[in-house]
Amino acid sequence: MKLFCAQKDLSYAIDIVNKAISPNNTLPVLNNILIKAEGKKLYFSSTNLEIAISCLIDADIRSEGSITVPAKLLSSYISLLTDEKIELNLLEGFNLAINSSSASTKIKCISADEFPLIPKIEKGQEFFIKVDEFYRSINETVFSASSNTSRPVLSGVLLTSWEKGIKLVATDSYRLSEKSIKLEKPLSEDVYCIVPARTMMELSKVISKAQGKEVKVNISKNQILFTVDGVELISRLIEGKFPEYEKIIPKESKTKLEVSVEDFSLVLKRVSLFARENNNSIKLSATNDGKLLVSSEETKVGEEKAEVLIKIEGENNKISLNSQYLLDVLTYIGDDKVSIILNDKASPAVIKPVKDDNYVYIIMPLKV
Protein backbone atom coordinates (compact mmCIF):
# COMPACT_ATOMS: atom_id res chain seq x y z
CA MET A 1 0.00 0.00 0.00
CA LYS A 2 1.37 3.38 -1.02
CA LEU A 3 -0.52 6.66 -1.37
CA PHE A 4 -0.52 10.44 -0.98
CA CYS A 5 -3.25 12.53 0.70
CA ALA A 6 -3.83 15.90 2.33
CA GLN A 7 -3.14 16.23 6.07
CA LYS A 8 -6.45 18.01 6.73
CA ASP A 9 -8.42 15.24 4.98
CA LEU A 10 -6.55 12.53 6.88
CA SER A 11 -7.04 14.34 10.20
CA TYR A 12 -10.78 14.77 9.48
CA ALA A 13 -11.30 11.06 8.70
CA ILE A 14 -9.34 9.87 11.74
CA ASP A 15 -11.31 12.24 14.00
CA ILE A 16 -14.62 10.85 12.65
CA VAL A 17 -13.83 7.15 13.06
CA ASN A 18 -12.10 7.68 16.42
CA LYS A 19 -15.56 8.14 17.93
CA ALA A 20 -16.17 4.38 17.80
CA ILE A 21 -12.97 3.54 19.70
CA SER A 22 -13.64 2.55 23.33
CA PRO A 23 -10.92 3.07 25.97
CA ASN A 24 -11.43 -0.36 27.55
CA ASN A 25 -11.24 -2.71 24.57
CA THR A 26 -9.97 -6.20 25.39
CA LEU A 27 -9.00 -7.01 21.80
CA PRO A 28 -5.90 -4.98 20.76
CA VAL A 29 -7.12 -4.65 17.15
CA LEU A 30 -10.24 -2.79 18.37
CA ASN A 31 -7.93 0.04 19.46
CA ASN A 32 -6.92 0.40 15.82
CA ILE A 33 -8.39 2.08 12.76
CA LEU A 34 -8.68 0.02 9.59
CA ILE A 35 -7.24 1.94 6.62
CA LYS A 36 -7.83 0.57 3.12
CA ALA A 37 -6.55 2.07 -0.12
CA GLU A 38 -8.67 1.14 -3.11
CA GLY A 39 -9.25 2.85 -6.47
CA LYS A 40 -8.98 6.59 -5.89
CA LYS A 41 -10.29 6.52 -2.33
CA LEU A 42 -8.87 5.90 1.13
CA TYR A 43 -11.36 4.13 3.41
CA PHE A 44 -11.38 4.29 7.23
CA SER A 45 -13.31 2.05 9.66
CA SER A 46 -13.45 1.51 13.42
CA THR A 47 -15.67 -0.48 15.77
CA ASN A 48 -16.19 -1.39 19.41
CA LEU A 49 -18.50 -4.27 18.37
CA GLU A 50 -21.54 -2.18 19.36
CA ILE A 51 -21.14 0.63 16.86
CA ALA A 52 -19.02 0.91 13.72
CA ILE A 53 -18.10 4.11 11.87
CA SER A 54 -16.78 4.30 8.31
CA CYS A 55 -15.80 7.19 6.05
CA LEU A 56 -13.62 7.91 3.03
CA ILE A 57 -11.44 10.62 1.53
CA ASP A 58 -9.85 11.25 -1.87
CA ALA A 59 -6.26 10.09 -2.23
CA ASP A 60 -3.59 9.54 -4.85
CA ILE A 61 -3.32 5.74 -4.62
CA ARG A 62 -0.08 4.35 -6.08
CA SER A 63 -0.66 0.78 -4.81
CA GLU A 64 -3.69 -0.68 -3.01
CA GLY A 65 -3.68 -2.42 0.35
CA SER A 66 -4.98 -2.31 3.92
CA ILE A 67 -3.67 -2.19 7.50
CA THR A 68 -4.93 -1.34 11.00
CA VAL A 69 -3.16 1.50 12.83
CA PRO A 70 -3.30 2.40 16.57
CA ALA A 71 -6.02 5.07 16.72
CA LYS A 72 -4.69 7.16 19.60
CA LEU A 73 -1.13 7.36 18.30
CA LEU A 74 -2.17 8.02 14.70
CA SER A 75 -4.63 10.75 15.71
CA SER A 76 -2.11 12.51 17.93
CA TYR A 77 0.67 12.34 15.35
CA ILE A 78 -1.34 13.50 12.32
CA SER A 79 -2.83 16.43 14.30
CA LEU A 80 0.71 17.70 14.96
CA LEU A 81 1.64 17.83 11.26
CA THR A 82 1.10 21.00 9.26
CA ASP A 83 -1.38 21.20 6.40
CA GLU A 84 0.55 19.54 3.62
CA LYS A 85 0.71 16.42 1.47
CA ILE A 86 1.43 13.23 3.40
CA GLU A 87 2.74 9.93 2.10
CA LEU A 88 1.57 6.63 3.64
CA ASN A 89 3.65 3.60 2.76
CA LEU A 90 3.12 0.09 4.15
CA LEU A 91 6.43 -1.63 4.80
CA GLU A 92 7.25 -5.23 5.56
CA GLY A 93 6.36 -6.54 9.02
CA PHE A 94 3.16 -4.47 9.30
CA ASN A 95 4.94 -1.13 9.70
CA LEU A 96 3.36 2.03 8.31
CA ALA A 97 5.74 4.76 7.19
CA ILE A 98 4.29 8.29 7.34
CA ASN A 99 6.35 10.87 5.47
CA SER A 100 5.89 14.60 5.03
CA SER A 101 8.23 17.36 3.87
CA SER A 102 9.33 18.05 7.44
CA ALA A 103 9.06 14.69 9.22
CA SER A 104 9.01 10.93 8.83
CA THR A 105 7.91 8.23 11.22
CA LYS A 106 7.17 4.53 11.38
CA ILE A 107 4.21 3.07 13.31
CA LYS A 108 3.86 -0.60 14.24
CA CYS A 109 0.48 -1.91 13.08
CA ILE A 110 -1.73 -5.02 13.16
CA SER A 111 -2.77 -6.99 10.08
CA ALA A 112 -6.09 -6.00 8.50
CA ASP A 113 -7.04 -9.72 8.56
CA GLU A 114 -7.52 -9.48 12.35
CA PHE A 115 -10.00 -6.60 12.10
CA PRO A 116 -13.67 -7.60 12.69
CA LEU A 117 -15.91 -7.61 9.65
CA ILE A 118 -18.07 -4.45 9.55
CA PRO A 119 -21.64 -5.73 9.11
CA LYS A 120 -23.56 -4.86 5.97
CA ILE A 121 -27.02 -3.72 7.00
CA GLU A 122 -30.01 -5.18 5.22
CA LYS A 123 -32.07 -2.60 3.38
CA GLY A 124 -34.94 -1.79 5.70
CA GLN A 125 -37.11 1.24 6.24
CA GLU A 126 -35.45 4.46 5.08
CA PHE A 127 -36.22 8.09 5.86
CA PHE A 128 -34.38 11.42 5.96
CA ILE A 129 -34.04 13.93 8.82
CA LYS A 130 -32.65 17.46 8.54
CA VAL A 131 -29.17 17.60 10.06
CA ASP A 132 -29.65 20.67 12.27
CA GLU A 133 -33.00 19.46 13.62
CA PHE A 134 -31.69 15.95 14.30
CA TYR A 135 -28.62 17.33 16.08
CA ARG A 136 -30.74 19.55 18.31
CA SER A 137 -33.26 16.77 19.00
CA ILE A 138 -30.58 14.28 20.07
CA ASN A 139 -29.06 16.78 22.50
CA GLU A 140 -32.49 17.60 23.96
CA THR A 141 -33.27 13.95 24.73
CA VAL A 142 -30.25 11.66 25.12
CA PHE A 143 -29.17 13.08 28.50
CA SER A 144 -32.35 11.60 30.05
CA ALA A 145 -31.34 8.02 29.19
CA SER A 146 -30.15 5.83 32.04
CA SER A 147 -26.43 5.13 32.52
CA ASN A 148 -27.35 1.95 34.41
CA THR A 149 -27.47 -1.06 32.08
CA SER A 150 -29.51 -3.27 34.47
CA ARG A 151 -32.58 -2.26 32.42
CA PRO A 152 -31.17 -2.11 28.88
CA VAL A 153 -34.22 -0.43 27.30
CA LEU A 154 -33.72 2.59 29.56
CA SER A 155 -30.10 2.97 28.40
CA GLY A 156 -31.33 3.74 24.90
CA VAL A 157 -33.34 6.30 22.96
CA LEU A 158 -36.67 5.25 21.48
CA LEU A 159 -37.29 6.15 17.84
CA THR A 160 -41.00 5.84 17.16
CA SER A 161 -43.40 7.24 14.60
CA TRP A 162 -46.24 9.73 14.98
CA GLU A 163 -48.63 11.15 12.40
CA LYS A 164 -46.20 13.83 11.15
CA GLY A 165 -42.84 12.08 11.53
CA ILE A 166 -40.79 10.49 14.30
CA LYS A 167 -40.27 10.99 18.02
CA LEU A 168 -37.12 10.62 20.12
CA VAL A 169 -37.81 9.55 23.71
CA ALA A 170 -35.40 8.87 26.58
CA THR A 171 -35.99 8.16 30.27
CA ASP A 172 -34.18 6.83 33.32
CA SER A 173 -37.54 6.44 35.16
CA TYR A 174 -36.92 9.64 37.18
CA ARG A 175 -37.16 12.05 34.25
CA LEU A 176 -38.18 11.82 30.60
CA SER A 177 -37.52 13.78 27.40
CA GLU A 178 -39.69 13.57 24.28
CA LYS A 179 -38.97 15.41 21.04
CA SER A 180 -41.24 15.21 17.98
CA ILE A 181 -39.64 15.78 14.57
CA LYS A 182 -41.70 16.58 11.49
CA LEU A 183 -40.51 14.84 8.32
CA GLU A 184 -40.95 16.31 4.85
CA LYS A 185 -41.86 12.91 3.39
CA PRO A 186 -44.37 10.70 5.24
CA LEU A 187 -43.15 7.36 6.58
CA SER A 188 -44.08 4.31 4.54
CA GLU A 189 -44.61 2.25 7.71
CA ASP A 190 -44.46 2.64 11.48
CA VAL A 191 -41.05 3.05 13.16
CA TYR A 192 -40.23 1.49 16.53
CA CYS A 193 -36.68 0.80 17.69
CA ILE A 194 -34.41 1.53 20.66
CA VAL A 195 -30.97 2.92 19.83
CA PRO A 196 -28.19 2.80 22.48
CA ALA A 197 -27.66 6.23 24.05
CA ARG A 198 -23.91 5.95 23.38
CA THR A 199 -24.68 5.58 19.67
CA MET A 200 -26.82 8.73 19.71
CA MET A 201 -24.11 10.68 21.53
CA GLU A 202 -21.48 9.70 18.98
CA LEU A 203 -23.91 10.40 16.12
CA SER A 204 -24.46 13.88 17.54
CA LYS A 205 -20.70 14.55 17.37
CA VAL A 206 -20.53 13.27 13.78
CA ILE A 207 -23.43 15.35 12.46
CA SER A 208 -22.31 18.47 14.34
CA LYS A 209 -19.59 18.78 11.65
CA ALA A 210 -21.73 17.66 8.72
CA GLN A 211 -21.88 19.85 5.64
CA GLY A 212 -24.87 17.96 4.21
CA LYS A 213 -28.45 18.98 4.93
CA GLU A 214 -29.94 15.55 5.70
CA VAL A 215 -29.14 12.35 7.59
CA LYS A 216 -30.34 9.14 5.96
CA VAL A 217 -31.68 6.61 8.48
CA ASN A 218 -32.00 2.93 7.56
CA ILE A 219 -33.58 0.58 10.13
CA SER A 220 -33.36 -3.20 9.75
CA LYS A 221 -34.38 -5.98 12.13
CA ASN A 222 -31.62 -5.55 14.72
CA GLN A 223 -29.40 -2.78 13.36
CA ILE A 224 -29.62 0.86 12.37
CA LEU A 225 -27.52 2.81 9.86
CA PHE A 226 -27.06 6.60 9.82
CA THR A 227 -25.44 8.14 6.72
CA VAL A 228 -24.33 11.76 6.20
CA ASP A 229 -21.55 13.30 4.09
CA GLY A 230 -20.19 9.87 3.15
CA VAL A 231 -19.88 8.90 6.82
CA GLU A 232 -21.69 5.73 7.90
CA LEU A 233 -22.47 4.87 11.51
CA ILE A 234 -23.91 1.39 12.11
CA SER A 235 -25.21 0.32 15.51
CA ARG A 236 -26.96 -2.63 17.05
CA LEU A 237 -30.43 -1.99 18.43
CA ILE A 238 -31.56 -2.75 21.97
CA GLU A 239 -34.10 -5.54 22.21
CA GLY A 240 -37.14 -5.11 24.42
CA LYS A 241 -40.19 -2.92 24.87
CA PHE A 242 -39.91 0.70 25.93
CA PRO A 243 -42.10 1.75 28.90
CA GLU A 244 -45.56 3.08 27.97
CA TYR A 245 -44.49 6.53 29.02
CA GLU A 246 -47.50 8.42 27.59
CA LYS A 247 -49.54 7.41 30.65
CA ILE A 248 -47.41 9.49 33.03
CA ILE A 249 -47.58 12.72 31.02
CA PRO A 250 -50.08 14.89 32.94
CA LYS A 251 -53.12 15.90 30.92
CA GLU A 252 -54.21 18.68 33.31
CA SER A 253 -52.50 21.69 34.82
CA LYS A 254 -53.46 23.53 37.98
CA THR A 255 -50.55 25.95 37.66
CA LYS A 256 -48.57 27.18 34.67
CA LEU A 257 -45.44 29.25 35.13
CA GLU A 258 -43.35 31.09 32.56
CA VAL A 259 -39.77 31.89 33.55
CA SER A 260 -36.54 33.11 31.95
CA VAL A 261 -34.08 30.25 31.35
CA GLU A 262 -31.10 32.46 32.20
CA ASP A 263 -32.58 33.80 35.45
CA PHE A 264 -33.90 30.41 36.57
CA SER A 265 -30.56 28.67 35.81
CA LEU A 266 -28.63 31.21 37.89
CA VAL A 267 -30.91 30.73 40.89
CA LEU A 268 -30.81 26.94 40.56
CA LYS A 269 -27.01 26.90 40.43
CA ARG A 270 -26.83 28.88 43.68
CA VAL A 271 -29.42 26.79 45.51
CA SER A 272 -27.93 23.51 44.27
CA LEU A 273 -24.63 24.35 46.02
CA PHE A 274 -26.46 23.68 49.27
CA ALA A 275 -28.82 20.96 47.97
CA ARG A 276 -25.99 18.57 47.07
CA GLU A 277 -25.86 17.41 50.69
CA ASN A 278 -29.53 16.44 50.41
CA ASN A 279 -29.54 14.46 47.10
CA ASN A 280 -30.08 17.68 45.10
CA SER A 281 -33.55 18.12 46.60
CA ILE A 282 -34.99 21.64 46.28
CA LYS A 283 -38.42 23.16 46.81
CA LEU A 284 -40.26 25.33 44.32
CA SER A 285 -43.08 27.52 45.65
CA ALA A 286 -45.06 29.56 43.11
CA THR A 287 -47.33 32.36 44.26
CA ASN A 288 -49.73 34.72 42.52
CA ASP A 289 -47.52 37.72 43.30
CA GLY A 290 -45.39 36.70 40.28
CA LYS A 291 -42.52 35.13 42.19
CA LEU A 292 -41.08 31.62 42.39
CA LEU A 293 -39.29 30.81 45.64
CA VAL A 294 -36.49 28.27 45.16
CA SER A 295 -35.05 26.88 48.39
CA SER A 296 -32.97 24.09 49.89
CA GLU A 297 -33.30 22.35 53.23
CA GLU A 298 -30.70 23.31 55.83
CA THR A 299 -27.69 21.01 55.36
CA LYS A 300 -24.20 20.72 56.85
CA VAL A 301 -22.96 23.52 54.62
CA GLY A 302 -25.94 25.83 55.10
CA GLU A 303 -29.09 26.74 53.15
CA GLU A 304 -30.24 29.04 50.40
CA LYS A 305 -33.50 30.72 49.45
CA ALA A 306 -33.85 32.72 46.27
CA GLU A 307 -36.63 34.24 44.19
CA VAL A 308 -37.09 34.51 40.46
CA LEU A 309 -39.76 36.50 38.62
CA ILE A 310 -42.42 34.49 36.77
CA LYS A 311 -45.68 34.84 34.89
CA ILE A 312 -48.23 32.59 36.55
CA GLU A 313 -51.62 31.21 35.52
CA GLY A 314 -53.73 29.23 37.97
CA GLU A 315 -53.37 28.64 41.68
CA ASN A 316 -50.44 28.85 44.09
CA ASN A 317 -48.44 25.62 44.05
CA LYS A 318 -45.33 23.91 45.42
CA ILE A 319 -43.25 20.86 44.58
CA SER A 320 -39.91 19.26 45.45
CA LEU A 321 -37.63 18.34 42.54
CA ASN A 322 -34.07 17.29 41.77
CA SER A 323 -32.14 20.48 41.00
CA GLN A 324 -29.70 18.73 38.66
CA TYR A 325 -32.55 17.38 36.53
CA LEU A 326 -33.83 20.94 36.16
CA LEU A 327 -30.39 22.32 35.28
CA ASP A 328 -29.86 19.56 32.70
CA VAL A 329 -32.92 20.49 30.66
CA LEU A 330 -32.24 24.23 30.90
CA THR A 331 -28.76 23.59 29.50
CA TYR A 332 -30.04 21.87 26.36
CA ILE A 333 -33.33 23.65 25.74
CA GLY A 334 -33.10 25.97 22.73
CA ASP A 335 -35.29 28.77 24.04
CA ASP A 336 -34.90 31.77 26.33
CA LYS A 337 -38.12 31.05 28.26
CA VAL A 338 -39.73 27.85 29.54
CA SER A 339 -43.16 26.90 30.83
CA ILE A 340 -43.36 24.83 34.03
CA ILE A 341 -46.66 23.01 34.50
CA LEU A 342 -47.60 21.76 37.98
CA ASN A 343 -50.57 19.85 39.40
CA ASP A 344 -49.78 18.78 42.94
CA LYS A 345 -46.69 17.78 44.89
CA ALA A 346 -47.19 14.08 44.00
CA SER A 347 -47.57 14.60 40.23
CA PRO A 348 -44.73 15.02 37.71
CA ALA A 349 -43.62 18.51 36.73
CA VAL A 350 -43.77 19.25 33.00
CA ILE A 351 -41.27 21.62 31.36
CA LYS A 352 -41.66 22.92 27.82
CA PRO A 353 -39.95 25.63 25.76
CA VAL A 354 -42.37 28.52 25.28
CA LYS A 355 -41.71 28.60 21.51
CA ASP A 356 -41.53 24.83 20.82
CA ASP A 357 -44.63 22.66 21.12
CA ASN A 358 -42.71 19.60 19.95
CA TYR A 359 -40.60 19.16 23.11
CA VAL A 360 -41.71 17.86 26.52
CA TYR A 361 -39.58 17.19 29.62
CA ILE A 362 -40.98 15.52 32.72
CA ILE A 363 -39.46 15.25 36.22
CA MET A 364 -40.88 12.96 38.88
CA PRO A 365 -41.41 14.75 42.21
CA LEU A 366 -39.40 14.02 45.34
CA LYS A 367 -41.09 13.06 48.59
CA VAL A 368 -41.01 15.82 51.17
N, C-alpha and C positions, 0 to 999 in steps of 0.2 A: 504494500500500500504506500503510495506516494502522492502528495497533493499540495496545492497552495490555496490559501483562503485569507480573508480579511480578519484581523484581530477582533474588530467590533462584532462581526457576524459570529465568530467562534465563541466569544464571551457571552453573547446573547443566547445562543443555543445551549451552552453549558448551564447558564443561569436558569433557563426554563426547565431542563430535565433534572437539575439538582433537587427540585422540589419533591421528587419521588424517593429521594435517598433518605432512609431512616438512620438515626445515629446508633441504633442498637441491633444492627443486622448480625446474624450468626454466621451467614455464608459470606466469606470475603468478597466474592464476585458481585454481591448486591451493593457493595460500597463503590462499585465501579460504574462508569458510563460506557455503554456500547457505542462505538463509533464505526460506521460502515461507509466506505467510499464506493459509489456505484454510479455509472453514467456521468452526469455532470453535477451530481448532488452529493452532499455529505449528510448522512443520517445519524441522529443521536437518539438513544433510548435509555431509560432507567426504570427500575421497578423495586418495590419493597414487597412484592407478591400480593399486595392489596390494591395498589394503584400502579399504573404504568404510564409514563409520559414519553411521547416521541415528537421530534421535530426535525426539520431539515434546513440546510442553507446551500447556496450556490458555492461551488468550488471548482478549481482547475484540477481535475483528476488526471494524473499521469499514469497511475496503475491502481487497480481496484483492490479492496481487501477490507478486513475488519479486525478490531481489537477492543478489549475493555480496559479503560484507564481509570485509576483511582480518582473519584469525583472531587474530593476535597483538595487534593494536591493540584489537580489540573485546573480547577476553578481559581485557586489562589494564584497560581503561576501565570495563567493567561491574563488575569485582571491586572497584573503588574507590568505587562508589556504595553508599549505605546501602540497607537493606531497605525498599523502597518501590515504588510503582507507577511504571512507566516507559512512556513513549510512544515508539514507533518510527514515523517518518513518511518515506516515500520521496519525495524532491524531484526536480525536473527535473535532468537531467545526471548521473544515477546518484549522487546524494548522499543519504545516510541521516541524517536528523535524529534525535537521541536526546535526549529531554527528560525531566527529572525535576523535583521541586519545588525542588531546590537547584542544578541545573546544566542546561546545554544544550550540545550539541556537534553537529558535522556531520562525517561521515566519507565520504571519496571511495571509491566502490565500483566494481565491474565488473559488467556486465550478466549476468543469469542465463543468457542464451542461450549464453554462452561456457563455462559450466560443463559438464564431462563428464557424460554420461548415467550414472546409477547403475544397474548391471545388475540386472535382475529374475531371481532364481534360479529355475530349474526345480524343481518339487516332486520331491524325491528321497527318500532314506531319512531318516526322522525318528526321533529318540529324545530323551529328557529326562535330564539329569544334575542332581543336587542342587548348588545354588550353592556351598555351603561346601566340599563335597568336590571339586568341579571346580576351585575356586580353589586349594585346597591341592595338588591333583595337578599343576596347571600349574606352580606354583612349585617343586615337588619334581623336575620333569623338564626344563623348558625351558632351564635354565642349562647343561645338558650338550650342547645343540645347537652345531654349529660356526658360528663367525662368518665363516668363509672360504666364499665362494660358488663356489669352483672345483668343488666337488662339491655341487650344489644339494640333493640328497636329505638330506645331512647338516646342512643349514642349516634343516631343518624338524623338526616333531614328528610321529611316526607315530601315527595313530589306527587301531587295529585291534581286531577282536572276539576275545573268548574266551568260554568256555561260560557265564560269569555276567555278562558285560557287555562293556566296552571296556578297552583298554590305551592308555596314553600312553607313547611310547618316544622318547628323544632320545640321540644320540651324536655325538661329534666324532672317533671312532675311537681316542681315548685313554682315554675314560671313557664310561659309559652309565648312563642312568636309565630304569627301567621301573616304572610305577605301574598297578596293576589296579584298576578301578572297577566295583563291582557295581551293576547297574541294576535298578530295581524291576520294570520290564516287559522281557521278553526281546526281543532284536532279531529283526526279521522276516527279515533276511538279513545276510550277513557284511559287516563294515565294513573298508575298507582305503583310507586316503588319507594324504597327507603335507601338513601345514599349515605354512606359513612360521613360524619361531620368532618373528619380529616380530609376527605376527598374534596368537600365543598370549600374548605379553607384554602387548600392548594389551588383549586380552580379559580378562586377569587384572586389569588396572586398572579396567576397566568393571564386572566382576562383584564387585569388592571393595566397591563402593558399592551393590550391588543390594539391593533390599528383597524381591524375589521369592524363592521357594524353589527354583525350577528354571530351568535354561537349556535352551531348545529348540535342538537341533542338526539342521540339514537339509543333507544332502550330495548334491550333484548331480555330473555328470560331471567338471567341472573347477573347481567353486566350492563353497564351504561358507558356510552362514549360521548365525550364532549370534543368538538372540533372548532378551532378558531385560528385564523392566520397560519394555517399549515401545521399547527400544534394539535396533537391528539392526546387526550387524557382518558384512559380506560380505567374503570373501577369495578370491583365486585359490588353487588347490592346486598343489603342486609335482609335476611329472611325473617318473616314474622308479620304480625299485624300491628299497625300503629294504634295507640289508644284512641277511642272515639271522643276526641277532645271537644267537639262542637257542643257537647252537653254541658260543659262547665263554663262556656262563655255566657255571662249574664245577659238576659234579654231586657231587663228593666234597669232603670237608674233613678235612685232617689236624689243623688247629688251629682252635678257635673261642674268640674272646675276647669278653668283655662289659665295656664301659667306659662311664663317665659322659661324656655329651656335653660338659658344662660343663668338667670337669677336662681332658679330652682336647683340647678347643679351646684352652684356656689354654696348655697345653704346646706345641701345634702353632704357635700364634702366636709364642711365644718362639723356638722352633727355626727357624721360617721367616724370622726376621730375619737369620739367618746363612746360610740355604739359598738366598736370592735370588741370591747370587753364583754358585750352582752349579745354575741352572735349577730351583730349588725342590726339589731332590733331598734326601730325608731317608731315614734307615734306621729301621725298626721291628724291635725284637728282643723277642720274647715268651718268657718263661721260666716254669717251673712254680712259681716262688716267688711268683706273683701280681703280677708287675710287668712293665710294658711300657717298654722303654728306647727313647726317641725321640732321635735324634741327627743332626747335620749333619756333613758333611766340613769340614775346616779350610779356610776361605776367606780372602780379603784382609782381611775385617773380623773374623775370629775363628771360633769354633765354639761349639756348645752341645750339652749332653747333659742330658736330663731324664727322670724316671720318672713313670709314672702307674699307679695301682693298677687291676688287672683281675681278672676271674674267667676262668680258662682251662680249657678241656677239650682233651685231646689232647697232642701233643708240642710241645717247644720249636720255635720257628720264627722266621724273619727274612725281611724283604722291603724293597726300596727303592721308594718311591712319591713322587709329586708332592704336596708339602704343600698347595698351593693347591687341588688337586682334593679333598683330604680336608676342608679348611676349608669349601669350597663346600657339600658335602653336609651337614656338621654345622650349617651356617647355616640350611638349609631343612628339615631333618628335624624332624618334629613329635613328638619323643620325648626323654626325658631320658637314655636309655641306648641304645647301639647294639651290635650284634654285628658283629665283624670275622672273616671266615672266610678262612683262608689254606691253601694247599696247599704250594707251593714257591716259590722266588724268581723262577721264570720263568712262573708262573701268575697270572692276575688275582686281585686281592683283592676280596672281596664284602663289602659293608656293608649291613646291614639294621637298621631300628628294632626294638628288642626286642618292642614291642607291636603291630607292624604287619607281618603276613605278606604284604601286598599291594604292598610296595615293595622294590625291589632296586637297588643302585648298585654298579657295577663299575669298578675302576681298573686299567688295564694297568700291569704292573711296569716299573720303570726298570732298565736294565742297570748292573750294579755295575762 
